[in-house]
Structure formats: structure tokens, C-alpha cells
Amino acid sequence: SFPSGLADDPRSYRVHRQHEWQNMSPEEIADTDEALQHPTNMNAFYQAYSPYVDIKFVVLHRPFLETIASHHDWDGGPPIHSNVIRGFMLMLRR
């Protein structure tokens, strides 16, 4: 599961949803301070942990429309949720 949760998710290892992302473009989302410190920052993750462990990444592909449809009621509906997910896609491409 992705390391994000709802704004009131009590689990400490979850990253709470950023409500301001609902009004941003994918590029703006990917450039926020929260995004740059997010667990999806694979480069930062690799740099931090690779001196101590052998890092391997597994990529699972899921069709974009199915991804959006699985949480169609998040972020105020499919168009906004799609925008947030595209922001994460930009984060992962870095």
C-alpha cells in the first residue's frame, strides 16, 4: 500500500494527506516541501539507506484509470484525485 493516509489517520508511519494539493497542478504538488520530504522521494530514500543495506525497488504497474477508480471518492472526486496521483507520478520520476 502507498504510504499515505487520510488526514486523521492515527498510524504514525502514514503521511497525512495534504489538502492544499487538491488545488494544485501536478507540477506544483511535486515541488512542495512536503513532496520533497515524502517517502516517494526515491533518490533521498536511496541516499539515506544505501550505505547500510542493499536497496532494491520493485515496480508494480497498475492502469491509471483503475488506480483513480479504486478511490473515486478521495480528494473530492476523480478529477482532483487524478491530479494528485499525477503529482505522485512526477515525484516518482525524479
Order of alpha helices (4+ residues) and beta strands (2+ residues): beta-beta-alpha-alpha-alpha-alpha-alpha
